[in-house]
């Protein structure tokens, strides 16, 4: 694709609406989604040269390169990322205004993109798929990991529709809903020394720990949260480790291994005398499925909210409004079935 070389200090021109071709912004949205001119051309049903020509017009109109070649395709510039929420919102509102037909899930061949940890995949999403099998039999769901640092950006550019996870600080334009409130539970293998006698803080600190760190980065502060460019989310839940990391105990828990998924805990515990902390609903599933033992806690458990988040723009799309309600209903069904202590 030919480059349009623009001076770095070229100011963005004032744009009159009469000069705007909305097709260029549809192309802009597709480039944000695919990061590929050829993929955008296929979806638009045009030639790659037509996409190249359209990008050249859009670059000249906005006074910015917008997309530059990178190792993972065409990467948006800072100006493109700044424009993305407004363009996506404008196109969504226009599409809604032009098509006021009621969303009919029974006949809709839609694709929903959801990011989730294996907590959501194990608990909420099976209930969601059960509902969709009856209510929207032609719907397709694509599930992605939610541990990536760019999930908010993916919500902004439409690559994701909802994200399930553990959050604290979020941008104002991101909406949220608590699906489940869970508590920490300590698990060990059957026959572990801690399964006999009284479980105390001192005894827990004797054994090495497995920690589930959902981003897999190893970079976090001392209370189990990580700040990904202003988006603060919980990446591990374990009061004992939080307190010892803050120096509130004379002993320090030794973390022997960190894993990026809850599903990685059981094999570690089954082979060793390590100790792990899981959300209580997952702990009970692991006790039934993997033969692990849930120990009584020698302190009040730490509570955390498992949430669904989405871009406020989604509320203009009937299909996404419907999806959000279905996830809420699925989580409510799961909460009734697996009440946390």
Secondary structure, DSSP 4 states (H G I P E B T S, - for coil): -------TTPPPPP--GGG--HHHHHHHHHHHHHS-HHHHHHHHTS-HHHHHHHHHHHHHHHTS--EEEETTEEEEPHHHHHHHHHHHHHHHHHHHHH--PPP-TTT---EEEEEE-HHHHHHHHHHHHHHHHHH-TT-EEEEEES-STTHHHHHHTTS-SEEEE-BS---TTEEEEEEEEEEEEEEE-TT-GGGSS---HHHHHHS-EEEE-TT------TTSEEEETTEEEE----HHHHHHHTT-SSS---EEEEESSGGGHHHHHHHSS-EEEEEHHHHHHHHHHH--EEEPPSSPPPEEEEEEEEEGGGGG-HHHHHHHHHHHHHHHHHHHHS---
